[in-house]
Structures are given as C-alpha cells and as structure tokens.
Amino acid sequence: MPERELSEPEKRYWSYVSGLTIGLLTELKDAGLLNNEREWDLNTVLQLDRMTGRFNGHMETAKALTEAVRSKSREITECLKNLDVGFNESNVGEIWFNDMVSVFTESSEMLKSYFLLILRTDGTNFRTKMTLGDLFRGPQSIAIRCPRNGPKFAAEINIDLRNAFSHGVYWWVRGGDGNLWYLGYAKKLGDKELRVPIHKINDAIAKQNTLTACFVETLGIEAKSGYFKNI
C-alpha cells in the first residue's frame, strides 16, 4: 500500500509507526533477539512476499468497498436486491463487514508471520508456533523484553478483536435508539461482552491494516539496506 495513497491522518500514523518500527528493531537487535538474514528460510520469504502482494490488493479493494458503502449505500443495496438472488436490506451490509473482518484477520496473521521470520525462534528466546498474543502479551513477549518500544508497539495491536474475529466470538447488537448498531464480542466464549459502535470497529480495522502495511514496508527498506546482515 503506497504511502501516497493514504489520507493525511493515515500518513501521520504511518510516520509514527515507521519510527516506532525502527526503534523496536534496534532494541531487538541490541538484545540479540534477531536472526541474521542468512538464517531466514528462503521459501518462507518467497511465500511472505506473495502473501504481501495479495494483502495489498485486498487492502485496495477493501478501502474501495468501504468508500462505496459510505457514499453509495442505497444504490448498492437496490442494485443487489434487484438481482433477486437473496439479497435484502439487512444482509447487504454483511458483504462489507465480512470483507473487513477478512482483511483484518489477514493483516494480523501477516504481522505475526513477519515477526516470526526475523525473531530468533530457538525456543530460548521465541518459539515458531507463538500466537500474536504470545508475541506481545506473554511472559517472554516483545513488550517485556523490549521495554522502550515493545509496549508502545503492542498498544497499537488489537489482539482481543483479532481473537474474537478468528474464533467467531462476535455478534450484532442494536442500540437503544433502534438505529445505531454495535459489534459485541468477547476475548473468548463466555467472557464479558465488549460492545463497540460499528464505525469505531471500522476505524480499528483500518488502523491495524495500516500498522501491518507500514511495518512490512519499513522492514523491507531496512532489509535492503543490509540491516540484517551484521547480526
């Protein structure tokens, strides 16, 4: 996702995340927690590169779909209803939301995969099968082992929302005025419900997608400069 395609608030957030990423990489490197690029699995690198291309394409269509839903909602709804294949007033919006959930889940998994590529996953430091929550919340997490930048980076990741989407623990709740819809979700099934207006969920999804895109691009720039050669 080229930076030039971002809005001004997104550009400011991109700049913040880029600086935060460089600070976190430096802290990880100084602590001996990064792999030399010679230790990277080449097949993994190739697959991540292909995944990144697909993710960037999905990001582009997700942004376009969001804009279409915001500005042409009635036209889209009428068009799909007129196809007479099962669309109605209540389920057209599901197309947009399901796509947003999908791209958010993709971005979360890709962020985790890139971290596991560069981190020293020898079992003593990190492990190859760590979840995103393990990486940023656990007793051996980046947030603990990199006290300057780790907690700041962790604060930008909505792990609870990612888990709710991945495990399907979310539902719709109509607001008291009968018009505003909320997303209800739980950290895990049976936990206390968290309730957030749909527009704020959209903002959270867009923010984390930008975080992932910026992290991946900043990582690539640093790798091309030889950052991971002298570890």
C-alpha positions, -999 to +999 in steps of 0.1 A: +000+000+000+019+031-012+021+059+013+010+084-013-025+067-014-031+075+023-052+102+038-034+129+059-043+112+092-031+079+078+001+095+067+007+108+102+000+074+117+023+058+091+051+081+101+046+073+137+046+035+131+076+037+108+097+054+135+083+030+162+093+000+140+128+012+136+131+018+173+118-017+180+141-033+155+171-016+171+160-027+206+156-063+194+189-062+176+208-048+206+192-076+228+204-103+204+168-113+195+170-110+157+182-135+131+208-128+106+191-128+072+212-158+062+191-177+087+158-168+071+141-196+053+141-186+017+108-205+009+092-186+038+105-153+024+091-160-010+057-170+003+055-139+025+063-118-005+035-133-024+012-130+006+021-093+008+011-087-028-022-104-022-028-085+010-020-051-007-046-060-034-071-069-007-064-037+011-071-017-020-104-034-027-114-032+010-109+006+010-128+009-022-157-012-008-158+009+024-160+041+004-187+026-018-207+016+013-203+050+028-212+071-003-234+048-024-251+026+002-286+030-012-276+024-048-256-007-039-284-021-018-310-015-045-288-030-072-282-062-053-318-065-042-329-062-078-308-092-088-334-113-070-309-139-057-315-134-019-301-100-010-322-078+012-320-046+032-305-064+062-278-085+046-262-063+020-240-046+047-227-081+056-207-081+024-187-051+035-183-062+071-173-097+063-147-084+039-134-060+066-131-089+091-113-110+065-086-083+057-082-076+094-075-112+101-051-114+072-032-084+084-029-098+119-016-131+107+008-115+083+022-092+110+028-123+132+045-142+103+069-114+096+079-111+133+085-149+135+107-146+104+131-121+119+130-132+155+154-157+170+129-186+174+152-211+191+129-219+220+151-200+244+140-166+231+109-171+210+091-201+195+080-208+160+044-215+170+038-184+190+005-165+185+002-128+181-009-127+218+021-147+229+044-123+210+031-092+226+015-103+259+032-134+272+059-136+299+086-138+271+069-113+249+084-084+229+066-060+252+085-074+282+119-079+265+119-045+247+107-021+275+113+011+255+094+003+223+077-031+229+048-018+250+042+011+225+040-013+196+019-038+215-006-009+223-012-005+185-024-041+181-059-050+189-053-086+199-087-091+216-106-081+184-083-103+163-090-133+185-128-126+185-128-125+147-106-155+143-127-176+167-160-162+156-169-148+190-188-117+179-224-107+172-247-078+164-263-056+190-289-029+182-285+003+201-312+018+224-323+043+197-330+014+174-308+027+146-272+025+157-256-009+155-228-022+177-205-051+174-205-072+206-175-095+211-156-113+238-120-123+244-132-158+245-165-175+246-182-169+279-162-138+288-177-104+295-191-088+263-173-058+249-196-035+228-183-010+202-201+011+176-196-003+141-179+028+129-153+025+156-147-011+147-141+001+111-115+026+124-098-001+145-096-024+115-082+004+092-056+013+118-043-022+122-042-028+085-021+004+081+001-008+110+008-041+092+014-024+058+038+001+074+057-025+094+062-047+064+073-018+041+097-004+068+111-039+074+117-043+036+135-010+034+158-019+063+165-054+049+175-039+015+199-015+033+217-045+049+203-041+083+200-078+089+234-088+075+255-078+105+238-096+134 
